[in-house]
Amino acid sequence: MHGAHPDSGSFDLVTALLEDEFSSNPENTRLLRSRPRNVTHSIKSGPTPIQSSDSLSLSSQWLTRFPTPVEIVELPVTTSDADLITLFTADIPVVVFNPVMMNPTTVLQSPLYRTVLNHPHAILAIIGIETPETRSYVQSLFASQSEHGSGQLEDGAEKIWTKLPKVIYVNPPQALESLYTLKKDSASLQAIGSYQHGKLSSRMSDFDSVVREHLTEARTTLGKGVPPRAFTAVTLLHQSLNLARRTLDGSLREVDDLAYGISELLGETETAKVCLRPDVLGIWDGAIGKETEVDEVKKAMVKSKEDVKRTLDTLSWWKLLWRADDVQEIANAAIQRQWCKDLERSVRPFPFPQSFVRRY
């Protein structure tokens, strides 16, 4: 049993469940009402009321009315790692919150409570009166993040509700008020009527029904001699395997996407290699279907050599004697003026696809 916030009402819920209408032991009632709120402790059935630092033994009909003896572990709002493990591995984890004090979205979209409420036997206890608006709103939050929904979780993970938890609406303050009225005057017909009305209106019996349903399911599935803890272990193992399967499926999808991307990149590379020579160097020249292979680079190199040679041949040996210091400048000027100028003017950038350019 864990309250999602300080004013969740989980303390009153446990009190309303365990306090008997006609208890004749005042110590039993005193220990129940004064039990610690800020530490983790367990409550189990016992012949006499005994309290220790981390446990409480009470004589309560509620703890013994089910097919299997029940023990309640109350966790404080501020939980340690050990408390969280206790909550995750409980046979029936219960999360309690009051929609007046906390927005349901905060609970249902929290990674912690999503994990807890994904437990196959989880119970979400909402303190207050069930209204069509509240019921519709909570159902929409579950539907938006269910296996068939499209809602996005706040942490961006792909965690989904594999099985929706049981959602019940209870009103422990009303149940306790009617119980205290009955104890003040148990012989009064008015007090008895008020108690019956308050107990029925508080819907505390809904909580009992869900707990009984889960415990009966465990006995039916694994047999009477098998404790509920074994059933919980089996269901949690199945849930872990399903989660591992979804994780592996996600990894396989990522590998497939990567393989597809590599294949696409190789295809684009081969396309670029085929188009490189004709589109950049202009090797193909002529009409489509009647191509003639002309190596423009080779052609330009041959022509440039001839032009430069023709320029240098104009320098006779007697001119070189008088202009020995200008030979380098004359040669450089000839090369700059005539070397592959037609090729330089014809070179144009290759229009690579944007997807190809981004990958380099």
N, C-alpha and C positions, 0 to 999 in steps of 0.2 A: 504494500500500500504506500503510494507516494503522492504527495500533494505538489502540484506544479508550481505553486506560489504560496506565500505565507498565509493568505486568507482563502485557501482553496476549499476548506471545509472537511479535509480528510480526517482530522481529529474527531470532529462531531460524528462523522460517518462511522468510524470504528466504535465510538461510544454508543451510538444508537443501535448498532448491531449486537453488541455484547452485553449491554445492561438488561437484565431480566426484569419483567414486569413485577414479579412477586418475590424478588430476592429477599431472603430473611437475614442475610449476612451484611451488615453495614460496612464491614471492612472490605468486602468484595467491591461494593459500590465506590468506597473512598479511594481505593487503589486504582480503580478504573478511571475515575475522573481526575485524579492527580498524577497520572503517569507522565513521564517526561515527554516533552514535545520536540526537543532539539537533538536527540541522540537516537541512534538506531537500536531498536529493541524488539524482541519477539513476545507474542502473547499466545499462550497455549492453555489447554484445559488442565485443571488440577483439582483435587478434592478440597484443598484449602487455598485461600489467597496468599501468595508469597511473591514478594518483589525483590529483584536483585538489580545489579547495575545495568544489565543488558537483557533482562527477561522479566516477564510477569506471568504468573500462574493464577488463573481465575476459574471459578466455578460458573461456567456460562453454558446455557442450553444451545446457543447458536454454534459453538465450537464443536458440538457433538451430534448435531442433527443431520449431518450429511453421511453418505455411504462410507467416507473415510474421515478420520479425525482431522480437523483443520487447525493450522497454526498461522497466525497473522504476524507478519514482520512489517513494522512501521518504519519508514525511512524519513529523515528530515528533509526540508527543502534543499539545504546545502548538503550534497552527498559527496562521499569520498569514492575513490575507484572501487574499493571493496563493496560499498553500497550499490554501486551501479552494476557490478557483477551479480549481486544478489537479486537486483531487480530484473536483469536480463534473463537470469536462469530460474526465476520463480515459476512454480507450476501455473499460477494464475496472476500475472502482474496487473496491478490496478493503478491507473493514473487518474487523479482527481483534480478537477479545476472548476472554478466558478466563473461563468461567462460575464458576470457583472464586474468582476475584479480583474479579469484578464481576457484579452481577445482570443477566441478559439484559433485564429490563424497562427498566433504565436506558439501554441502548443502543437498543432497538427503539422506545421512546417518546420519545427525544430528537429535537427538531425537526431538528437537524443531520444525524443519521444516518438519519432518515426520508427526508430529501431525497436523501441520497447513495444509499441502498439502493433508492430508487425509480428509479434509473438502470436502463435495460433490460438492461445487462450486468453489474450489480453482483454481487459475491460477498461473502457473509458467512462468514468463516472462524472457526469455533469451535475453540479449542485444547482438546484433551482427547479422551477416548473417548466415542463416541456411546452413550448409554444410552436405553432406551425412555422413561424419565422426562424426560430432557433434551429428546429429540426431540419428545415430546408437548407439553411446556411451551412450547417455541419455536414450534411450529405453532399452539398456542392463542393466543399473542400476535399472530401474524400474522393468524389468523382473526378475532380480535376487532376488528381495525382494517382488514379487507379491504373490498372494494367491497360485499360482501354481509353484512358483519358489523355489529354494533351497538355496538362499543366506543367509548368517548370518549377522545380524545387529551388529553394533559395541558394543552395550550395552548388547548383549546376550538375549534381550527380544524377544518375539514372535510377536512383532508388525509387521503387514503386510499392504500393500496397499490394502484397501478394494475397492477403486475406484481410478483409476489413475487420477491425475489432468490434466486440459487442459494445454498443453505446447505450447507456441507461441514464435516465434522469431521476434523481432522488433528492429528497428534501429532509436531510437529517435534523436541522433545527426544529422543524414542525413535529417530527417524530419524538424528539426529546421533550419538547414542550408538552405534548400530550401525555408522555410517560410520567413526567414530573407532576402533572395535574392528577393523574391516576394515583400516584403514590401518596399524595397529600390526603386524599379521601377515597380510598379504594372501595368503600361501601356505597359511594354516591352513584346513583344511576346516571346523573349528568356527567360525572367524571369518567365513568366507563364509556358512555356514548362519545364523549369528546376524545377519549383515547382511541377508540375504534376508528372514528372518523379521521383523526390525525395520522394514525398508522397506515390507513388505506390511502389517504391523500399523499403521504410522503413517498409512496411507492418503494419502500424499503424491501418489500417482498420481491421486486424485480431483481434486485441484487442477489437475493437468495436463490432465485430461479436460475440465474446465469451460472452461479458457482456450482449449483447442483448439476446443471447440464454438462459442464466441463468435467466434473468428477465422475459422473455416470458414463460419459464418453470414454474416459480412460479405462474404467472397469470393463466396459463392453468390448473395447478394442483388444486389450491385452489380457483380460481375465481378472477374476476377483482377487487372486493371490498376488497380483503384480501391483506395486505401489504407483501412485500417480507420477512420482519422480521419473520412473522408467518411461512412462508415456511421454512426459515432457522432453526427456532426452531424445527419444525417437523422433518426435515432431521437430525439435530444434535441429537435429541432424539432417532431416529431409529439407528443412528450410535452408540450412547451410549449403547443402548440395545443389539446391535450386539456384542459390545466389552464385555459387561457383560456376554453375552452368551458364548463367547469364553473363558472368564476367568473361568466361572463355568465348562465348558467342560474340561478345563485343570485341575481344582481341582478334578473333578470326576475321571479323568485319574490317578491322583496321589493317590487318595483313593483306586482305583482298584489295582494299583501297590503295595500299602502297604498291602492290603488284600491278594494279591497273595503271597507277601513275607512272611507274617505271616503264611499262609497255608503251604508254602514250608518249613518254619522253623519247624512248628509243625510236618510235615511229617518226616523230618530229625531227629527230637528228638525222635519220636516213633521208627524209624529205629534203632537209637543208643541204645535205651532202650532194644529192642529185641535182638540186637547183643551183648550187654554188657556182660551178664553172660556167654554165650558160648565162646565168643572170648577173653574175658579178664580173666574170672575165670575158663574157660575150663570145664564147667559142662557136656557138651555133649562129649561122647567118643564112638567111634565105626564107622563103615562104614555108608555111606549115605543110608538112608532108613532102617537101622537097629540100630538106636541110642539107647544107654542105658544111662539113666540119672545117672551120677556119680558126686556127689558133691566133687570136688577135695579139696576145702577148708576144709570141714568137715573131709574128709579122712586124710588130712595132720595133722589136729589138733589132731585127735585120735592117729595117729602114733607117733606124737611128744610127747604127754603125756606119751605114753608107753615107749619111749626111755629115756625121762628124768627121769621117775620113776625108770626105770631099773638102771640108773646111780646113782641115790640117794640111791637106796636100797643097793648098794655096800658099802655104808658108815654104818658100824655096830656101835652100841652104844658105844663100847669101843674105836673105832677110833675117834668118835666125841669128846670124852673126851680129847684126846690128840691134836686134830686139831680144837678146837672150833673157833679159830680166822680165820680159812681158809674155814669155811663152806660157807660163802657168795660168796667167789671167786670160789669155786668148783661148786656151784649151777649156778652161772652166766656163767661160762665156759661151763657147760653142756647145758644150754639153747642156748647160742650162737652157739654151735657146732651142735646141733641136732634139734633145734626148726624150723620146717617147711622148711627145706632146699630144699627138692624136690619141694615144692610149689614156693619157691623163684626163683629157677632156671627155672621154667616153665612159670613164669609171663612174658608177652610180651606186648609192647605198642599197643593200639588199633588204627588202621589206620583211623582216622576220616577224612571225606571229607574236603577239604580246605574251601569250602563255609560254612560248619558247624563250623569249628574252628574260622573263621573270625568273626562270629556273637557272639562269647563269649569273 
